[in-house]
Amino acid sequence: MIKFDEKIRVIGFDADDTLWDNLPLFLDTGKLYCELLSEYADNEVIQTLMDANEQRNIDVFGYGTKSFMLSMIETAYEISDGEVDSYTIKKMIDLGKKQIKEPIVLLNGVEEVVRALGKKYRLVVATKGDLMEQERKLARSGLAEYFHHVEVMSEKRSKDYARLLKHLDIAADEFLMVGNSLKSDILPVLEIGGWAVHVPYHTTWVHEQVEGVVKHDRMFEVESIRELV
Ligand SMILES: [Mg+2]
């Protein structure tokens, strides 16, 4: 169990792979995508090119399924030397549309935790991704009523958190962030003087990986989000 610092007034939650499953949807779509292109290359080759295109496209279009769909189309064009047919492209768009409509699967204990903490703290969601997609996910999650504010950020760097804290009108040491990504949820918050709870997800997205072990006196590591209450 964590004993929260008494200064903490606001708790921020990451959404994808912290409140609900997300990465497995992309991995499943990725497998079906590779099958569509199997006549041109094997999965590993497709995946490597896809990862590179995805990173570049995130820098231009941001996170989320729409950006992912554009990366699928671009990668298909490149891997097939321009041979890929329009019917296959249409199937890729359908894969993205299907993914957006998948049901939201809350992670174990999430609802109890936000309900309990919401009685004592102001709760906010701080998530990267596409505005409409993230808002729709939160609405469908059934969790929206527990949060005072939802911030959909194009990036989660320390300056982005500093802007959020200014908006919330709180000091950094009054803020605790809960999330699965060391890179996006934990390190930038520690850097500006906030508190952080790392709840690792069973798998880490290739674009969120960090080297080494992170230890900090304002950071806690828990196995389950249930340990927050
Ligand atoms: Mg996450």
Boltz pocket constraint, residues with backbone or C-beta under 6 A from the ligand:
constraints:
  - pocket:
      binder: B
      contacts: [[A, 14], [A, 15], [A, 16], [A, 17], [A, 18], [A, 179], [A, 180], [A, 181]]
      max_distance: 6.0
